[in-house]
Amino acid sequence: MFIDRNNTVYVADSGHRGVYKWFDSNFNSTNVIFHQFNGSTNTLFVSTTGDIYVTTGLLREHVQKWTAKTNTINISMHICGQCSSIFIDVNDIFYCSMRLNHQIFSTSINNNSTILTVVAGTGFLGSESNMLYMPGGIFVDTNFDLYVADSGNNRIQLFHPGDLNGKTIAGTSDSIILHQPTHVLLDEDGIIYIHHLTDPCIVRSGPKGYEPLLMCQKSFHLTNYAMAFDIDGNIYTAGNGPRTSILKYLLIKNTCGK
């Protein structure tokens, strides 16, 4: 799932090999469906130009690009593994979280490069500072710091640019206990939001440490795998259970002016 600055919501639909698109987060409006991707659509990311990058495949995955200007789809790159999450930073560097390879790779999206650079993980599961265990969601901020939901290790790892040794910022006894975190996000104020598989299923960082934010529906959050903000600060979650759902949690604004 991805939400752009116009509050347009994009969701990859693996069953129909396409992408659903809702304008201005209005789920009652007519949606546009792209059925031209080659293979089941797994993850997606929308660039600032409106181009959609989608991963397809299983053991060997393709990254396909739908170009907004020409309404065409082309294979952008090949990856020898499956991306559980993808991200494109402000310098157009593409990141892939390879869950089964226990690594995060990056490459440029501008030169059709097939060379992938390891930015986190050794390729072997483990809990050392330079290792990952079934990583999930990733986020790269404007300082190019990489945040990883290190699901198998029940922690969030922070990797500074060029440093293969990560720092655990959540998931320790003196921070907060996490259970298989699936997604990590930062807002414009640098506040960290984490989704994991225990209520409260979404927690966030605060001046006194991590605090509970949302109690999710128990029948839903156990298979929840994606989380995104819209421009108004509302939170959306998407699940891949027997009945796929998208939930929207409205931001309650302080009306007292404090």
Buried (B, 14 or more C-beta within 10 A) or exposed (E): BBBBEEBBBBBBBBEBBBBBBBEEBEEEEEBEEBEEBEBBBBBBBBBEEEBBBBBBBEEEBBBBBBBEEEEEBEEBBEBEBBBBBBBBBEEEBBBBBBBEBBBBBBBBBEEEEEEBEBBBBBEEBBEEEBBBBBBBBBBBBEEBBBBBBBBBBBBBBBBEEEBBEBEBBBBEEEBBEBEBBBBBBBEEEEEBBBBBBBBBBBBBBEEEEBEEBBEBBEEBBBBBBBBBBBEEEBBBBBBEEEEBBBBEBEEEEEEEEE
